[in-house]
Amino acid sequence: MLYSLARPLLFSLAPERAHELTLSLLKSCQKIGMMRQPVAAKPVTCMGIEFPNPVGLAAGLDKNGAYIDALAALGFGFIEIGTVTPRPQSGNPQPRLFRIPGARAIINRMGFNNEGVDQLVENVKAARFKGILGINIGKNADTSVEDAVADYLLCLEKVYHYASYITVNISSPNTKNLRSLQSGHALTELLRTLRKRQLELAAEYQHYVPLVLKVAPDLTGQDIEFIASQLIQFNIDGLIVTNTTLSREGVENLPFADESGGLSGAPVFEKSTWCLAEFSQHLKGTVPLIGVGGILSGEQAAAKQQAGASLVQLYSGMIYTGPELIKDCVNAMI
C-alpha cells in the first residue's frame, strides 16, 4: 500500500538515484522500528541449510552489504549481497540503469560497481542479521578472463567465514567476456579450482559453506547439458537460474529498449523458466535449483517451483510491485 503511493515519486527520479534513495529510506525506517513485514513461516531445507521461507533477495540490490538489516525486515527467507570483486571498482559510466515501465522491465549495465570485498566483509560484520546470507562473487573488469580464477579464489577465501552460501557469478553480460567462463575448459578449470579450495576452507574453518553457480538465460540446450554435467562432476552445491538476458524480446520498440546491458523483469520470465526446467531435467534432483527471473506475482513464483526450483529470488519485480511481492510469493509456494 505504502509503496504504491511512493512509486510515482521514485519513478520520477533517475533510476539509480531512486535505487539509492529507496535503500536509504529503508535503512532509516528499520533503525527506528517503523518497518517490519510479517511473512508466514514456510521452512525449506536446501543445500543442507534450513531457510525460514523459500523467497530470497537476488544479488545486485545491495552490492556492498550495507543494507542487510533493512532488507531482512521485509520478510525475505534469505538475502544475497554482491556481486563483489577483489578490488573496488566504479563500474560502467552513467547512465547505466533504465526502466521500461510498459513491459515491467529494467535494463542495466552497472558493471559490478562495488566497494571491494574487504569493505563488504566489514559491512557484514557490522550487520545484526543472523539469517541466511548469500555472498555473490565476481572478477574485476580489468582482470583478464585467463586470470579470472585468481579473483574468484581471493573473494571465496575472504567471504567464506561470513557467508551461508557463496555464489559464483559468471553470467553478468556487463563485464567483458565474463560469460565465456560458462563453457568449455574455462568452466571446468574454474569449478575444479574453486571446489578444491572450498573443501580446504571447510576443513580449515570446520564449517562447510555451499558453493553455488549463477548462469545466464541465453543458453542453448547443448550449453545446459554441458553445465549440468560439470555441476555433477564437481559436486557443486546449487545453481541459480538465471541472470539477465541480452535478448530484447518483449520490449521491442519501447523507450530505452536499444540500450546495451542485461534485461530483467517480466520479459525474462519465460526464457529463465525454460532454462530452469531444462536444468531440472538434466540434473534430476542432484543439484538444488534457485529460480530467478521475471517473478512479479505469487503465481510466477509457484511456476518456478513447478519447473524445479527449491527456492526463488526477487529483484526487478519488487521495483514494479513493492515488498508485498515477498509475502505473495511465500503464500503461493508449497
N, C-alpha and C positions, 0 to 999 in steps of 0.2 A: 504493500500500500504506500509506504513512505517512498520507496524507490520510484514508483510510478509518478509521484509528484516531483521528485528530484531529477528524473531522467531528462525532461526537456531542457533544464538548465545545463546539465552535464553535456548534453548533445549540442548545445550552443557553443561550447568551448572546443578548442583544438583537441583531438583525441588523446594525445599524450599528456596534455595539461589536465584533462578530465580524469585520466588514469591516476595521475599524481595526487590530485585533489581528493578523489574518492578514497584512496588509501589513507591519506592524512586525516580525513574526517572519520573514517572507520576507527583509526587508532585513537583519536581524541575521544570518541564516544565510548570505546571499550575501556579506556582508562578511568572514566568516571562512572562506569557501570550502566551506561544507557543502552547497551546493545548486547543482547543475547537471544538467539533464535532457538527455541526448544525444538529438537528433532527426535523422532521416535528412535529408540534403541533397536538396532537390527544387526546384531553381531555377525561377522563373516570371518572365517579363518582362511587366510590366503598367504602363501609363501611362509608358512609357519608363524604368522602374525595374526593376532585377533584384532580385527578392525571393528570399532563400535557401530559403524554402518558402512555400506558399500560405496558411498558417494564422496569423492575427493576433489580437491582443487588441483587442476593441472599446473604444470610449471609455466612460468612466464609472467604471471601476475605479480609475484613477489620474487624478483630475481635475486635479491640480496638477503632475504630472510629478515627484513626489517619490520615486517608487519604480521608475524606469525600469530601472536596472541589475538590480535584484532580479527584476523581471518578465521581463527579457530572458533571464535564466539558465534560465527554464522551457522555452526552446526555440522561442518564437514566431518566425515569419518576419518579423514586423513588429509594432510597438507603436503604438497610438493613444491619446493622452492628451487630457484635457479632459472635458467641454466647459468652455472658459474664456471669461470675459466681460471687458469692458474694466476694470471696477472689481470689487473683491472684493464678494461677497455671501454671506449666511449660508444662503440657500435657504429652503425651507418649514419650518414648525415640526416638531419631532419629536413622536411617532414618524412616520417617513415612508418606512420600508422594511419590507416584510412578506414572510416566507417562506410558501409554500403547499406543503409537502412532499408532500402527497397527489397533487399534479399536477405536481411538479417545476417549480414556477413561483415567480416573485417579482413583487410589485407595489411600485413605487417612485414617490414624488412628491418626489424630492430637490429639484428646482427650481434646477438649475445652481449648487449651492453650490460655491464655489471662492475662491481667494485672489487672483484677478485676474491679468490677462495679464502684468504686469510680474514678478510672483513666479514664474509658470510659466516665463518665459524664463530667469530666474536659475537655476531648478532644472534646466532643460535644459542650460544652460551648465556646470553643476556635474557633470552625469552623464558617465560614461566611455563610455557606449554609442555605438557608431559604426554601428549598423544602421539599418534603415528606420523612421523616426519620423513618424507622422501626428499633426497637431495639430488638434483639433476646436474650432471657434469658435462662439460664440453671442452673444446680446444680454442686457444686464442686464434684470432683471424690471421695473424702474421706467422703462425706455426704452419709449416707445410704439412700436407696430408701424409707425406712419408714419415714425418716426425710426430704425428698426432698421438700415437700410443703413449709417448712420454707425458704429454699434457694430461691425458686421461688417468694415467698412473699416479701422477702427482696429486690430482684432485681426489682420486679414490683414497689415497693414503691420508690426506688431510681431513676429509669429511667422515671417514669410516667410523670413528668413535662416536659421532654425533648424529648419525642417520639411522632411521628404522629400516630403510632400504635405499639403494643408490641406483639412479637411472643414468644410463649411458646414452646421451643424445647424439646420434649420428644422422639425424634426419631433418634438421633445420635446412630450409632452402636458402638461408640468408648468410651463410658462411661459405665462401667459395670452395667448391669441390668436396664439401663435407659429406654429401650423400654418396660419394664414391666408396665410402667406408662400409656401405651396406652390402657390398658384393665381393665375390671372389676372394683372393688371397688376403686382401686388406681386412675383410671381416674376420676371416679365420684367425689371423695373427692378433687382431685386437681382442677377440673373445678369449683366445688361448692365454694371452698375456694377462688380461685383467682377471680371469678366473684363477689363474695360478696365484696372483698377488692377493686376491680376495681370501683364498684359503690360508695363505700365510698370515694375513692380518687377523683372521678368525682365531688362529692358534695363538697369536701374539696377545690379542685382547681377551681371549677366552669367551668370545661372543661372536656369533655368526650374523652378518648383515647381508641380506639378499641383494643380488645384482640383477638389474632389470635393463632390458634394451628397449629403446623407443625408435619406431620406424615410421617411414613416410607412407602416405596413401597412394603414391604414384608408383606402385609396384605391379609387375606382371605376375601371372600365375607361376611362371618359372622362378621369378625372384622370390616369391613367397615360399615356394618349395625349398629353395636353397637356404634361405634364412632359417626356416623351421628346422632343417637338418643340422645346421650349425648350433642352434639353441639346444637341441637334444644332445649333440656330440659333446658340448662343453658344460652341460648341466646348468645352463643359465636359469635363474630362479623365476623370471617373469618377463612378459612382453607387453609394452604399451602400444596400442594400435588405435589412432595414428597421430602424427604431427599434421601440419598444414599442407595444403596441396598447391601445386603450380598450375593446376587446371583453372580455367575461368568459366567452366560450365555452371550456369545458374546465375551469373552476374553479367552476362554479355550485354553490352550497350548501356550499362548503368554507370553513373559518375564514379570515377576512380577505378573502374574495372581494369583499366590498362596499366595501372601502377604495378611495378615489379614487387615481388615478395610472395609470401605464403598466404593463401586464402583459408580462412576459418569461418565457423558459423554454419548456418543452415545448409548452404550448398555442398558442404563436405560430408554430410551425414551418410548419404547412400554409398559413396566411394569408401569411406572409412569403415562402414559396417560390412561392406562386401569383403574388404581385406580381413576384418575380424573373423568373419565366418570361414574364409579360406584358411587362415592360420589355425582356427579351431579344428577344421577338418584334417589338416596335416599333423597337428600336434596331439590330437586325441587325448587331451587332458593331462599330458605330461608336463606342460608348462602353463602356469596360470596366465590368463589374459586380462588386461585392463583396457576397457573400451573408452575412447575419447574421440570427439569429432562431431560437431553439429548437434549436440543434445540441447534442445530448447524446451523439452517437456518431459514429464514423468514417463509418458508412453514411449518416448525415444530412448530413455534410459533402460526401460524394460526390454526394448528391442535389442539393445546392445547385449543385455544379459542373455536373451534368447539366442543371439548369434555366437555366444560362447564366453562372454566376459564374466569374470567373478566380481570385478569392481568396475566402476566408471569414474571418469573425471570430467569436470566442467571448467569452462573459462569464458569463451566468447558468448555462449548462451546467456550467462548471467548479466552481461552488459546490456542485452536486449530485454531480459525478463526480470532481473533482480535476484536478490538472495532467496526469495521464496522458491526458486527453482530447486534449491538443495532439498528442501522438505518434500516438494512434489516428487522428486526422483527417488528419495528414500522410500516414500509411501508406495510408489508404483512398483518397486523391485521386490522380488520374492525373498 
